[in-house]
Amino acid sequence: MTIASSQRLVVDSSVLTSLVHGKDKNHPRAREWFAGLSGGTELFMPSLALCEVTSALARNDVEKDQIDHAQALLRSWVNVLSTNDELVSEATRIARDHRVRGCDCIFVALARRERATLVTFDKDQAEKGRAVVTVDKLPSV
């Protein structure tokens, strides 16, 4: 799938983790999606995503130097935006009004703020997030 040029995308931790973790079941799908992006596509993630990806990799016994390398790759590919009080306030309203889980509402709020499409493997996040923003739910294994 090739994404149209000048598209703005907020990438969920589920996709980011699969992208950098070669043993993840969705790694091939995440790599295919990433390879299909056009040069004009802007990618965003909240700073919180770095913690989520690090935690997922560490829980899967990925070595510290590999985690550090994955973090560097993500920072070079994706614009990291602050998870500030304004974003958290918007996210809490989304969680309350649409029953979006925990950190998932941060990604939805960021997509709304950036006028971006949310990209995720997470079915629940996609279903609930669609009430707020455009969502591209990638097929998962």
C-alpha positions, -999 to +999 in steps of 0.1 A: +000+000+000+014+034-010+004+064+011-005+096-008+022+123-006+019+150+021-001+127+044+002+132+081+001+101+103+003+095+140+018+060+145+007+040+175+031+020+197+017-012+184+030-004+149+063+012+162+071-018+183+064-042+154+085-020+131+117-022+152+113-057+168+123-083+142+108-112+161+074-095+166+046-114+148+035-082+129+071-071+120+067-081+083+034-062+080+048-031+098+079-031+075+057-035+044+036-006+055+066+016+063+083+007+030+051+018+012+051+054+026+058+082+001+086+107+007+062+134+016+045+116+045+049+131+079+050+107+108+043+117+144+043+100+178+039+113+213+070+112+235+052+087+256+055+062+228+093+059+234+085+045+269+059+021+255+082+008+228+111+005+252+090-014+277+077-038+251+112-045+238+126-050+273+097-074+283+106-094+252+143-098+263+157-075+237+193-065+246+198-029+259+220-019+230+194-031+205+167-011+224+190+020+222+194+014+185+156+010+180+151+043+199+176+061+176+159+046+145+124+057+157+137+092+164+152+095+130+120+083+112+092+098+133+086+133+147+085+130+185+060+155+200+057+164+237+031+147+258+023+180+275-006+191+298-027+203+269-025+170+251-032+151+283-063+172+290-076+165+255-068+128+259-087+126+292-118+141+275-114+115+248-110+087+273-141+099+292-163+105+262-153+076+240-140+050+265-106+049+248-081+029+270-052+044+289-024+056+267-044+049+235-063+082+241-030+101+239-024+089+204-060+097+194-057+132+209-024+138+191-040+127+158-068+151+163-044+180+172-022+173+142-051+167+118-035+133+111-046+098+105-040+074+134-022+042+122-025+011+146-027-026+148-049-023+179-085-032+170-101-016+201-081+016+197-091+017+160-128+011+167-131+037+195-107+062+179-128+064+147-154+084+167-127+111+169-102+108+140-096+090+108-080+056+116-060+032+094-062-002+112-034-023+098-042-060+094-024-080+122-015-117+125 
